[in-house]
Amino acid sequence: MNTELLTIKGLSKSFPGVKALDKVDFSLSAGSVHAVCGENGAGKSTLMNILMGIYQRDEGEILLKGVPVSFPTPRHALRAGISIIEQELNPVSEMTIAENLFLGREAAKGGIWVNHKALEKRADKVLQSVGLNLHTATKMKRLSLAQIQLIEIAKAISYNADIIIMDEPTSAIGEKDVETLFATIKNLKEQGKGIIYISHRMKEIYAISDTITIFRDGKYIATRPTKELPRHELISLMIGRKLEDEYVKQNEPTSEVALEVRDFTKNGIFENITVKAHKGEIVGIFGLMGSGRSEFFNALFGVDPADKGTIVIDGSEVHIKQPAQAKAKGMAYVTEDRKISGLVLSSSVQENIALPNLKPLTRFLLINGKREKTIVSEIVKYLGVRTPSLKQLVSRLSGGNQQKVVLCKWLISDPQILLLDEPTRGIDVGAKREIYAFMSNFAAEGNTVLMISSELPEVMGMSDRIVVFKDGQVVAQRSRVDFDQEELMSLASMGIEE
Amino acid sequence: MIKSAKKKRKEVQSQNLSASLMAKFSDYGIFIIFLLLVIILSIAKPNFLRPQNIMNVLRQTSINGLLSIGMTFVILTGGIDLSVGSILAFGGVVAASFASDAMGKGIHPPMVAAGIGLLAGILLGAVSGVLIAKWKVPAFVVTLGMLSIARGLTFIYTDGMPIPRIDKAFLFFGQGEVLGIPFPVIIFGVTYLLSWVVLYKTRYGRYIYAVGGNEKSAKVSGVNTRLIIFTVYVISGLLSALGGIILTARTTAGLPQAGQAYELDAIAAVVIGGTSLSGGQGALSGTIIGALLIGVINNGLDLLSVSSYFQQVIKGAIIIGAVLLDSLRKKE
């Protein structure tokens, strides 16, 4: 049981101008799950990239079952028995599931002719390992994000590697799939494999890991058995200071209705959604993936308008068929995926923030560049976006800072109703807290927040009221005093109260 | 914490510094190639630097320059316009037919004839624009079709024959000079300045970059993305027809076969200038350098009496080299 699969001693790696890893130690035993925790930029990814042969170390030792190794390319690492589930999904969307699973290692007759039947048969077995029941000749582009993620997981497992690195494996999948994944992980443990588990989700780390190692600013901080490391201590080790509370909440809902949605219907996606939100209130929208929650926001904001239903803002009915109209009514929308719909990655921080706000900055067709810069730098300062300059490409910022840029974009126009879809996905604890603090402040000033989140603790921590979505319908609403984790979960997954 | 923040900032800064150095190198890369070529040519052929010849290069560049500017708008949105050469021909013959007695349409003042030619270009561009923006047909397909349609319309309109006897006053568009500067060069220069202002100082220009960088994000930000995409094809059609008017005036006839394969030089100028074919990234100034580079290559290699077959090979190598430079930079 206690054989060491992997031992890392004094590993260092520098990039021009920064020491990404500073004499880091780490070890992984067979049949265990070792979680690696740290904020963005702590060095987790650098370490994994070295293990995978993508970066080369400057100094230090890597021992695989006691034998010193080094991996010049990812192929070498794979061959030595290390596979990875990467955070960013890179499927070849025109290929089938089977082809994707065995990309680069197709069993080919005479090295040339691929036997599709055999490929699909093998693929079936692999899919079963993660509880996926899909036809393996299906093209990747037809799959949901969650399914793609599960297939990536299945792929990593199918290499039959001794060591499997999982980098944020659950960022796109729902609670049910997480359970399946954890069952799979337990199975792998029993087979004596070692798993390195990276996640920002505390709940998962505590549910699945045996040991936790913490990094901070490229340095090794501590390794502890999970059972002996309370959650608050883990967080303070990660951020290097004590965190009083994970959530910040100081707003008080008033009785004045800010937004009312009645009988909102989008055929085949959601129906008869009726929701009220008050001034000063944070309304949490909780539901599983595919429950219609993001589509509801899209309709509300006019990105993809509803077929039926009314929207009432401040007591008067409004018609919203385009985002510009929603914006004119004082709404703002931070979308689920900042890279897909929130930001123009090829543009600068300033250009991104200014984009929805150019109209009032324009005089006689020309943009007032000076005023643009002043306004943008004020909001950047207000939200504490860490960027070397306003001209920096947003693609070069960390996830937390990118998310703040999206917020900045929408705050300039002084909205009264803020729609947030997964506002803290994939960002570190410190940045999360800053966003919570902002939400609380924003609502305390008499504004309204509607927030979608898949993380139940987050919804419960921040909301005054929770609306539960299930299969395109509102199945329940609960006030803060009545929040009950178990009940909310079963409402979202089964639509019934137990 | 402070230390870590500092460290992070340092990291970001150093990334930023090296990135901007690389970006500058690649921007200047084209400029350096351009300068080197000019220096080599002026040593090999002192005639090259004579004002007369420089004006010659500029005049020869002006038509491709106009097409390239339109193409830059289109490519910045992530599209492509293969129909510029055909629209150039169509706009050219339509304008010619209103500036000559050959078609029975009467001789109209140059501005009127040119205006009608421009409208013809706008119309064809608008047809492509609607299909691409509203009906989501891929730009490559639509403009490939338009390349054929506009050429066909040109032949139908002229019966396949050149339109001769163009009004003297109309010829000013191609042969006139103001203060010793050829009029086509002035049109090119003014178009460049106007386009620069539009791209960098107006909302419309920002929206073009945003649509090309991430259409979905632009849409969520309240940008009327369809309208933006539609208009770039109208602009490209307009500038193509403008090129056709200049060409008609220079050749003193409306030629139905004019402008064949011109789209290739226009795309080449944009790509050499560092604009990404996937949209959202690039600069108008790069396109101008690209167009001038092509002009200098054509002119210089002619002066050196390099065979036109070799010219094609060299031009091709420079296009690939320029993009190679760009992808090497991105890999960094």
Interface residues (C-beta under 8 A of the other chain):
Chain A: F15 P16 G17 V18 K19 G41 R216 D217 I239 G240 R241 F301 V303 Q322 P323 A324 K327 Y333 T335 I340 S341 G342 L343 V344 L345 S346 S347 E351 A354 L355 P356 L358 K359 T362 L365 L366 I367 G369 R386 T387 P388 S389 Q392 L393 R396 L397 S398 K409
Chain B: M1 K3 S4 A5 K7 K8 R9 K10 E11 V12 Q13 S14 Q15 N16 S18 A19 V197 K201 T202 R203 R206 Y209 A210 G212 G213 N214 K216 S217 A218 K219 V220 S221 G222 V223 N224 S276 G280 Q281
